[in-house]
């Protein structure tokens, strides 16, 4: 898929024309311009509540209208009072919201520079027109650009700064920011903190009814995903049931698609028909929204499930497709994750050299981006490849380091799996005492799973 170009995005309505300036006029000048445009006299606007002289003083700037007076004048001019107060053109919110959606599509398609410029312009205009929520969304998607590039620290800083300055009455934005703050904690290797952010956020959201269904679904999706990462499937399935009840009331189509993509990965090996139904629905919705990266994530999710169902060949085909799209759109962290999943699928097929090359590639990206879970996963795959090739010393080193990294990140399900692999390797070498110690470590980790 080709990267979005500046021409493509401009045609979609992102940002303002080059060189366009925001209007610079006083409140009085704005009132006079609107009055003249409507062919009305000062007396027609002012009376019966105010005098022509009072309106003349307001237009000249020698008088500042009170809030009731400004509301009266706005009503007489037939414009919303905040549009008059801040100089908003008609339809400013709708226009900027449409531009945000176009920038979102450009971001997903890999047009990162174009999206970033458009978002800066949207934010500038939203700030000028005192549209705090629109400005907040522009800041949010700017942080998303950083995350897409693999700049996790810069993205986390952007989300944190926005969280400290969230506008009132924007629950969906609140939920989106919390979900991303939690994800950045996962990337940084702090799964317990990731869970706490989402659990606390849901509790706060639900404590003040009526609860916004979009915000509740976004946080529920994020917590489902985090539970899946932690191997807490029972808790994730419970959240899935709660989310299903929300779907008919949700307006954010992307978050509905996201629900289907995450829930599809919760199906068991014997539920592949249901997996396909969920992921096909997610892919269909993402396609309707024009979100390229997210379609690739559906291929990744399908490969994830197929690999765990013992079908590495079918999994590899899906994961290769995901990898190609993610490389094209420049989604650095996602590309590394799909690459690791593909490496494991190819290892299970016996393609050890290819699996090793893929894991080494992903390990480099993970280390550069400080993605701690991916670093651990790369160690595990490489350790298993080394073990299959007979390099037992290097295999033990890599698997031991993977266990340490998973444990530090709080990913106990992966600790259990990796301890089993290392224990098997040690037992094959006749090191039964060492194997028993590693397996006991895995058992202790298993006890920490909920």
N, C-alpha and C positions, 0 to 999 in steps of 0.2 A: 504494500500500500504506500502510495507516495505521500511525502510529508506535505502538510498544508503550507501554501505559499502566502505571501503578503497579499497578493491579488485575490486569492481565493477567500481569505478571511475578510478582506475589505468588502468583497462582494456579499459576504454573509452579514455585514452590518456591524463589524467590530470597530469600536473606537470612533473618533471624529476625523473629518478630513484633515490632511496635513496642513498645519499652520492655522487651523481654526482656533479662534480665541473665545474665551468666555465673555459674556456681556458685562461691561463695567458701567453700571448706572446706579444712581441713588434710588432710594425708595420713592421719593417724590417724583423723580424723573420717570420712574416705571409707572406710577399711577397716572401721570400726565399722558405718557405714550399710550397706555391702554385706553384711557378715556378718549383721546383723539382718534385712535383706531376705530373706536365704536361710534364716533360722530356725536358724542355727548358733551354738553357744557358742564362747567363746574357746578352750576346751580342744580342741574338735573341729577348729578351724582350726590351732592351734599344734602339737599333738602329731602325730607322735612326735618331730619334730626340735627343737621349741622348747617352752617352758613356757607355761602359761596366764598367769603373771605377766609374762613377757616381752611377750606380745601385748597384755596390758593396758597395759603401759608405752608400747608403740608407739601404741596407740589414744589414750592420754591425752596423747601428745606429749612425754613425758619421755625416750623413747628413739627414735632414728632408725634404722630398719632398714638393714642392709647390703644391697648389691646381691643377694647370694644369698638373704638372708632375704626381701627384697621379692619376688623371683622365686618363692620357695616359697609365700608368702602369696597371691600372685596366682594361682598354680596351684590352691591350695586353694579360692579364691573362684571359679575358673573364668573369669578375665578375663585378657586380654593384659597383661603387666607394664607396658608403657608407658601403656596405658589407665588402669591403677591409679595409676601414678606421676604422671601429668599430669591425671587427672580427666576423661579423655575419656569421653563417653557412648558406648554401644554404637552402632556404625555411623557414628561421627563422620566418618571419612574419606569413606565413600560418600555421606553426606548433603551434605557440603561440596562434593564433586566434582560432585554433581548440581546444586547451587546455582551452581557455576561455569559449568556447561554452560548453565543457564537465563540467567545473566547474559551469557554469550557470545551467545546468540540475541537477547537484548534489545539488546545493542550493535549487532549486525548489522542489526536492524530499525529502528535510530534511536532507541531508548529510552535515550539516553545518560545522562541524569540518574538514571534508575532503575537502570541498570547500575552507575553509579559508586557510588551509595549501597550497593547490594547487595555490590559488591566490597569496599568499606571494611568492611562488617560481616563478610564471609567472612574477610578478612585478620585482623580483630580476634579472631575465634574461632579461626582457625588458629594464630595466635601464642599465644593462651592455652593451646591444647592441644599446643603444640610440634610442629605439623605444618608443617615448614619448606617442603616442596615445594608444598603447597596454598597457603600464604601467598605463595610466589613466583609462582604462577600468578595469584593475585589482583592482585599488583603488576604483572605483565605485562599483564593485560587492562585495568588502570587506565591504563597507558601507551598501550594501543590506543585507549582512549576519547579521549585527547588527539590521537592521530594522526587518528582519524576526524573530529575537529572541525577539522583543519587546523593544530593547534598542534604543528608538527613539532619545535620546539626543546624544548618541555615533554616531548614523547614521547621524544625522544632522551635527555634527562636521566633520565627514568624507566628506560629500558633500560640506560643506563650504570650507574646506581646499582644496579640489580638484578644486572648482570653482575659487579659488584665484590663481591656478597654472595650468590652462587648457592649453594644447598645441595648437599652431596655426594650423588652417586647420583641425579641428576635429568637424564639426558642429553637428554631431549626438551625440557625447559625451557631447558637450555643452548643447544640448536639454535635454538629459537624466538627467544631473545633475540639471538643472533648474527645471525640472518636479519634481524631488525628493525633492529639497529645498522647493518648493511650498507645496508638500504633508506634509512635516514636519511642516510647518507653520499651516496647517489645523489641524494636530494632536495636536499642541500646543495651538490651540484655536484662531488663527489669520487668519480668512478667508479673510479679505481685503488685507492683505499682500500676501497671497497665490495667489490671483487674480492679484495683481500688478506684482509679479515676472513673471508670465506667460505672461501677456499682454505686459510688457516691453520686455521680451525675444523675443516674436513673432515680435514685432516692429523692434527690432535690427536685427533679422535674415532677415526679409523681406526688410530691408533698403539697403542691399548689395547684389543685384542679381549677378549671378544666385543663387536662393535659393535652398538649399539642401532639396529634398522632404522628406527624412527620418526625418530630424530634424524638419521640419515644421509639419509633422504628429504627432511626439511625443509631441510637445508643444500644438498642437491643441487638441489631445486626453486628455492631462492633464487639459486643460482649460475647455473642455466639461465636464469632471468628476467634476471639481470644481463648475461649473455652476449647475450641477445636484445636488450637495450637498447643494447649496444655493437656490435651487428651482427656478432657472432662466432658465426655459425650453426653452423659446423663443430664448435666446442667444445661448443655447446649440444646438438647432436644426439648427440655422444659421451656427454654426461652423461645424456641421455634413455635411452640403452641401458642405462646403469648403473642408472638409477632403475627401469626396468621389472623388472629382476631382484629389486628390493627389495619390490615391491608385494604379493606374496602373504604377506609376513611383517609388514606394517605394520598397526598397530591404530588409528592416528589417521585416522579417515575423512575429516576435513577436508583432511588433507595429501595423501591419495590424490586427492581431487577437485581440489586445487590442481595436482597433477602433470598431470592431464588438461587443465586449463585452459591451463597454460603450454605443454605439448607441442603442443596444438592450434595454437598460434600459430607453431610452427616449421615447419608444413607449407608446401610450395611452392604457387605459383599453380595448378598442375595437380592438386593433391591436395585439392580442396575437399570431396569426399566424406569423406575421412579427417578433415579439419578438423571437419566436422559431427559425425562419430562421436565424436571426442575431446571436443568442447565439449558435446555432448548428454550424454555420460557425466558430465562435470564438473557440469553443471546438475542432472542427476538426483540426484547424490550431495549437492550443496548443498541441494537441496529437501528431501531426506530429513532433513538435519541442521537444517533450519529457518533457513538463513543467507541472508537477503534480499540484503544488499549483494553477497555473492559471486555470487549469480545474476546481478545486474546486471553484474558483471565478465565473466561469460561472454558477455553480449550485446555488451559492449565489445570483447572478444577477437574475436568473430565479425565485427563491423564492421571491426576492424583488418585482418583477413585479407582480407575482401571488398574493401575499399578498395584494398589493394595488388594484388589480382587484377584491377583495372580495372572493378569494379562499384560505382561510388560511390552509385548510387541504392539498391541493396540494403544497402550499408554504412550509409547514412544512416538507414535505418529501424531497424537494430539499434542504432546509436549513440544515436538519439533515445530509444529504449526504455531503454537503459542510463542516459542522462542523467536521465530522469524518475525512475527508481527511486533513483538516487544522490542526487538533490535531495531526494526524500521522506525518505530515511533520514539526510540530513545529512552524507554522506561528502564533505567539502569538497575534498580534493585529488583524489580519484577523479572527482568531478563536473567539476572543471576539466580533467582529462586527457581524459575522454570528450567534453567540449565542444570541445576543440581538435581531436580526431580528427573530430568531426562538422563542424567548420568547414572542415577540409581536404576532406572529402567533398563538402560543398556548393560549395566553390570549384571543384572539378573538374567539378561539374555546371553551373557557370556562374552560380550564385546568389551573386554577389560581395557584394552588400550584406548578405545574411544571414551569409555567411562572415565578413565583417569584424566584424559585431556580435558573433557568437559568440566570435571570437578576442579581441576587446577585453574581453569579459566574463571570459574565462579568464585573460587577461593581468593583470587587476586582482587576481583571486584568487591567481595565482601570485606576483605581487609582494608581496602582503600576507603570504603564507605563506613567502616566500623559497624557492620551489620553482624552482631554477635551470634545470633541464631544461625545465620548462613555460614559463618565461619566454623561453627561446631558441626553443621551438616556436611560441609566440605571435608572436614577432618574424618568424619565417619565413613563417607563414601570412599575417600582415598585410602583409609585404613583397611576397608574390606577389599578393595582392589589389590592393595599390597599383599594382604593375607592370601588371596586367591593366586597370586603370582609367586607365593613362597617367601616373600620378604617379611618374615615374622617380626623382626626387631622393629622395623619401621611401622608395621601394622599396629603393634602394641603401643608404640609411641603416639601414633595418630588417634587411635581409639581411646587411649587414656586422656589425651588432651580434649577430645570431643566430650567425654564424660564430664571433665572439669568445666568446660564452657557451658554445657547444657545445665549443669548443676548451678553454676553462678547465675545463669539467666532464669532459674526457677522452672525450667522445662522438664519436670520430673518424668513424664511419659517417655521422653527421648533418652533420659538417663537410664531408665529401665531397659529399653531396647538395646542401647549401646553396651550396657553392662553384660547383657546376655551374649552379644557378639564377642566381646572381649573374653568373657568367661569360656565360651566355646573354644576360642582360639587357644587359650591357656591350657584347657583340658586336653586338647589335641596334642599339645606339646608335652603332656605329662606333668604339667605344673598344677596339680590338683589343689594344693593349698592356696596358691595365688588365685586360682579360678574360684574357689569357694569364697575368698575374701571379696572378690569383685561381684559375685552373684549376691552375697549378703548386702553389699552396697546397693545393688539394684533393688533388692527387697525393701530396704529402708526407704528408697526413693518411691517405690510403689505404695508404701504406706502413707505417703504424703499426697497421693492422688485422691481427689475427692470422688 
